[in-house]
Amino acid sequence: MTFTEIQQRAIAEWQALKQSDKPHILVSTATCGQAAGVLAVLEAINNELAERQLEATVTQIGCIGLCYAEPIIGITKPNCPGIFYGNVTPEIVPRLIEDYILGDNPHPELALGTVGEGAIKGIPRLFELPMLKSQLRIVMRNCGFIDPEKINHYIAGGGYASLVKALGMTPEEVISEVKKSGLRGRGGGIGFSTGLKWEICHKSADPVKYLICNAHEGDPGTFVDRALLESDPHIVIEGMLIAAYAIGARQGYIYIGDEYPLAMQRLKVALEQAREYGLLGDNILGSGFSFKVEIRRGAGAFVSGEETALIESIERGRGVPRVRPPYPVYYGLWGRPTNVNNVETLANISAIIEKGGDWYAGIGTEGSKGTKLFSLSGNIAYTGVVEVPFGMPLRRLVEEIGGGISNGYQLKALQPGGAMLGLIPASLIDQPIDFEGLVSIGSRVGSGGLVVLDETACVVDLVSMMMSFAYSESCGKCVIGRLGTKQILSIFQDATSGQGKPEDIKELAELSESVALGSLCPLCGGVAGPIVGLLSYFRKELEAHIIEHRCPAGVCPALAK
Amino acid sequence: MEAVSLVIDGRQIRAKEGMTILEAAQAADIYLPNLCHDADLEPYGSCRLCVVEIEGSHNLVTACTTPVTEGMVVYTKTAAINKVRRTAVELILADLPEDYLTSPRNQHHDLPKVAAYLGIDRPSLRRTARTFAVDDSNPFFDFDPNRCILCAKCVRTCNEVTCAGAIDLAYRGYESKVATFADEALMDSICKSCGECVVRCPTGALSPKETGESKREVLTTCPYCGVGCQMYLGVDDNRVTNVRGEREGTANQGWLCVRGRYGIAEVVNHPERLTTPLVRRNGEFVEATWAEALSLVAGKLAHYRGDQLAVISSAKGTNEDNYVIQKFARAVLGTNNIDHCARLCHAPTVAGLGQSFGSGAMTNSIDEILGAACILAIGTNTTAGHPIISFMIKQAVAKGTKLIMANPREVELCRYADLWLRNKPGSDVALLMGMMRVIVDEGWLDTSFIKERTENFAAFQKSLKSFDLDFVEGITGIPRERLVEAARMYALSKPASIFYAMGITQHSHGTDNVMATANLAMLTGNIGKPSSGVNPLRGHNNVQGACDVGALPDVYPGYQAVADATIRAKFEAAWDCYLPAEAGLTITEIIEAAGRGQLKALYLVGENIVLSEPAAKKAVAALGKLEFLVVQDIFMTETARLAHVVLPAVSFAEKDGTFTNTERRVQRVRQAIAPVGQAKPDWLITAQLAQRMGSQGFDFAHPAQIMDEIARLTPTYGGISYPRLEKGGLQWPCPDAEHPGTPILHTKQFTRGKGRFMPLVYKPPQELPDKQYPLILTTERSLFHFHTGTMTRRVKGLNSFLGESLVQINHQDAAALGIADGEMVRVISRRGEVTAKAELTEVSPVGVVTMNFHFAENPTNVLTNPALDPISKMPELKVCAVRVEHI
């Protein structure tokens, strides 16, 4: 089949769905939906349809990003706009079917918003919702609107056209376009230029190179990659294909933790469908370019998301970081040049190839281009996954998109993810989001997690929890990481249990400096971030714990009066 | 390699490209503290002590992992660096026993030195140490996790150097621990106790049970196999106290195995060493003076004609010992009846490769193993026989070398192989010819090599006709697809190197087996090039040298035929005597001649033929018929007990000399301690005997003079002398004083001119299973023992690994016979019977039982078949028919 034929077939399927005279019910069955109970809702829908002998198409979709409103379903009747409903329970299902599918009452009080042509009285447009209104959805363009297990849905929306376009370019041209876009790695590191990394890999004389998609998302509070993989796996696979073509890799791996069974399942289906269409494998679309992808499962170690530990894990099983340099792009999997890109990074590629590097570089700030996905959680009104352009101040992300603090309290701090980033105090939330800007206030863009804390939270307790995480996730390889996290955790355990000694504050400062300077990898080196944040922005609260044996927020049980 | 210049702490340094900053600093004598670095191991970067600052880089980097680059500016002593180093050591000390730094037993380890360098004298941080039980199960060393800092040097050594994989890091993070599989005691694991981990431990967590301090060290050559490991014997008060490997310019690169590291001191210092001559009076041994004993022996020997006399020499002795002994046999006793145990190991190699190539020795060198694209290891349990070579083969496999194992038994290397061919015992010719048939049929042969460098190809090719794959599959038991795959792998992965040992030679068609390997190498052009060739692994420490210097019945030193009148005349002139023209008897023939009463007296040096000869009962009876038996050894062996006179010899630690290792490298043996008791070096005893018998030409004052005589008479040793050997070993051929030695044979032409293809036919073993004797017995060696156990069985720790010969029997055979694991059974052949404990295993295939022959209590060679290879006179030690019974 030529790609045009594939496209025609996909569009026909999509059109048939859209123009069907049957009602179309969308059910958001990503992990966030399932956690909220959507499977019971899905069962109720199927039962209800069967009982009433109603013909309707039920499609499982991924995550729109409005996790606070899960379970979410959408109903589209012929010639009507689609209506999304939030917080749906199995009990509500019969009412919606009875009243809206069979009747004319769309239940505006249960609806989140509408999509598609036309309007329904009393229901806002979905994309006018505060959480969606200020977003710029490039990477998440399909999330929640297509069936992630149907490649035709992705192709009908323009999917894999960028691959075809890239195959018509030289690898150098592809790299040049990506460089021009200014795209930087989204994996939580320093934000290395993706195009430059590809170029280094491309220029290596080694005939064997590898591409790895790092889908091992493990930071507490970060779930952007999960949302992407569960909602639109093909956007990542297309990105991998273009990357592989650019660098000259014939073999790729997707490394994903076992904690993400649904993402893994949807990836497997997607890979199989891409293979069936000849979009993966030998001589892709007759271009002479061949690329194969295998999924490799992580076994639960957080640090296996660090690229060298990930490579070790693929090679010999035990996820333990190697010293960098040499960076994987020079000496990676099996000693070959290896390009490791994060899920979100790869998900940006198809749009860049489609619309051009210049277009992409027009979004964002001077140093940070495009958009960034964030997963919002904590004491905030709207939790979920959002995509915003770089340059947006944190305040808008928290107050506008996130709806602000939910319970009338004041914002105390933001905890960006990675696990080990510096706390951002409420006083600094006018800082625009970009790589260098967040570093300048002692934090980082990170992998996209954003935990919002109000004044009822105890930051010492929070950082203590983070130290406990670092301690238990430290791989144990390097002396400073293994024993430094243990030592620091002991200090925090003492602090939150009334055993603190005044000299502990100095020791924390000293240790955090040594750990930052001397750890083998960023996991343990990163513990310095929260400690420094604590020392610079919340020193009084720390001193209250350590010196006065008092928890101002009243959170630490041993210090409760 | 390009030179790179960089600046370290303001000093301009030149370093080789590819070096790390740490290596460059060390080469320039700049100290960087470190605890996890080792030159043999991949950079790891875990201890964080060698961190340095590089100008222009915002992070500290570990010097052990960072390669030097041109113009690099490095600082090693900034405040940040100091902070990291101090924190690392303080964190470590908080995690170790509180008295770690002050405890005297830790002082000679690296950690206290590093702490002292940083000015840290006591732990200061919150204590994080946990308490672990010490694993003291291993007889040679203890593992105390309380003193472990998880630098993983031991684990990495076990994975990267020895590739045993016995230990690894278990658990994660702070809970990490060095552990065996399932965290069992070391003795219950697959650890083979080489001790390579122990020597690298920077804290004493792994420490030898006997921490013998030495006052001085002497560099010498290990006596426990043909690898010829260079080692230092630590000496104090005329005792060997410890052993360590030497890295520089050696075959072993500093590595040692369990025998070499832990099996020497106890043997050399053993209270049962023979210390005075013993003479049998009224059936009992009584002590005698040297004068009494020597004059008795001289008088007795003088009593007989040459053909009534025989001398058996030893591959354990030095070249100088063997030279003097063979000279004694020929020039003094007037007989060519001189042989040694090479007859029982590589006589077919000498004969087979001699005919195919012109010299019967390893064609290539040990250090080329890593360069091979493919290794075919056939009939070798390298792990047991040549442990250090097995390290290297496993290292090569880890780096991508394809390994084809051909062995009926699942020896350790089979588990590392890309392809394991489990051929039936005795089917090697069919296996190899089958592979060659495939190679020829598929066109994978090297036609230009065959045309230019070889002869007799047409006849050989004709002989391939009888090896069609159905036939080969039937004989070998190997499915044809695997055979084709083996042929493809060997022929198409170049360079490919063949290694073999006793599994090839100890057959009644051993010479055919050897010639088959030679054919295979020539067919694919895998000879005369680096990392290729045919490489017989010589078993004894000096079996190569004993052959080289003429302890063989048909050749003088340098394989110069006694039958050649010109050669004979040369030696007659040199030795000033008349020499017999006929080749003498081989070991097996000597025993037979004794049994017939034809041989009257035997002078036996350093051999224990009661355990090593096939059909050993017959051999013992034959020795009993001798009128006079002299045994010269370091212990009262089973054979010595039968002697009329026993002469006490010194061990290798008490004499100077040379051994020639399996790769033809002549290396020094150096005297470390004074002789024990009145014992004397073999060469000296024999020379004094010769002098007592009135012969000239034995007035050597030092072995160096013997080597000079060897060099004068042996073209391949022509350039070898002690002064040259001080700078390291030399590989023969080394014809003159300027010649650098020869790492690879047959590079431009074969020793014999053209390589000769040998047409071969399949010959089954002489004795096959039948109704009465339904199983095949094959013999093997253990890693923990050497030959007849004379030395190693005196090491308690080695006995605790293996203290008796087990009858390894497959579960299926055992089930059919109702034999339980650990049950004492009787193994019976047409020649005798032995009792031993049964071990049920899958290592031995169905229908095959395996025993080793190190143990006098269950002397396996009572059972084996003395049927000889017609060319080399090698007995068929690897295959005989037996039955196994309950007792």
Contacts between the chains, C-beta under 8 A, distances in Angstrom:
chain1	res1	chain2	res2	distance
A	301	B	172	6.8
A	318	B	168	7.9
A	318	B	169	7.3
A	322	B	45	7.8
A	323	B	43	6.7
A	323	B	44	7.6
A	323	B	45	3.7
A	323	B	62	5.8
A	323	B	65	4.0
A	325	B	61	7.5
A	325	B	65	7.7
A	325	B	66	6.6
A	326	B	67	7.9
A	471	B	173	6.8
A	471	B	174	6.4
A	472	B	173	6.2
A	473	B	173	6.9
A	474	B	172	7.9
A	474	B	173	4.3
A	474	B	174	6.8
A	475	B	172	6.2
A	475	B	173	6.3
A	476	B	150	6.5
A	476	B	169	7.1
A	476	B	171	7.7
A	476	B	172	5.5
A	476	B	173	4.4
A	476	B	174	6.4
A	476	B	175	7.3
A	476	B	176	3.5
A	477	B	44	8.0
A	477	B	46	5.1
A	477	B	150	7.7
A	477	B	152	7.6
A	478	B	45	7.1
A	478	B	46	4.8
A	478	B	47	7.7
A	478	B	48	5.8
A	479	B	46	6.3
A	479	B	47	5.5
A	479	B	48	5.6
A	479	B	88	5.0
A	479	B	91	6.0
A	479	B	92	6.0
A	479	B	149	6.6
A	479	B	150	7.6
A	480	B	48	5.0
A	480	B	84	7.2
A	480	B	87	6.6
A	480	B	88	5.6
A	480	B	91	6.5
A	482	B	150	6.9
A	482	B	173	6.3
A	482	B	174	5.7
A	482	B	176	6.9
A	483	B	91	3.8
A	483	B	92	6.9
A	483	B	94	7.0
A	483	B	95	5.4
A	483	B	128	6.2
A	483	B	174	7.4
A	484	B	87	7.2
A	484	B	91	5.9
A	485	B	173	7.8
A	485	B	174	7.4
A	486	B	95	7.9
A	486	B	128	5.0
A	486	B	174	4.9
A	487	B	91	6.2
A	487	B	94	6.8
A	487	B	125	5.7
A	487	B	126	6.0
A	487	B	128	6.4
A	490	B	126	5.1
A	490	B	128	7.1
A	491	B	126	7.4
A	507	B	125	7.8
A	510	B	83	7.8
A	510	B	87	7.5
A	511	B	87	6.8
A	513	B	83	6.7
A	514	B	83	5.5
A	514	B	84	5.5
A	514	B	86	7.9
A	514	B	87	3.6
A	514	B	88	7.8
A	515	B	87	7.7
A	517	B	51	7.6
A	517	B	59	7.9
A	517	B	60	5.5
A	517	B	80	5.5
A	517	B	83	6.7
A	517	B	84	5.1
A	518	B	48	4.7
A	518	B	51	6.2
A	518	B	60	6.7
A	518	B	83	8.0
A	518	B	84	3.6
A	518	B	87	6.5
A	518	B	88	6.4
A	519	B	48	7.6
A	520	B	45	5.8
A	520	B	46	6.7
A	520	B	48	7.1
A	520	B	62	7.9
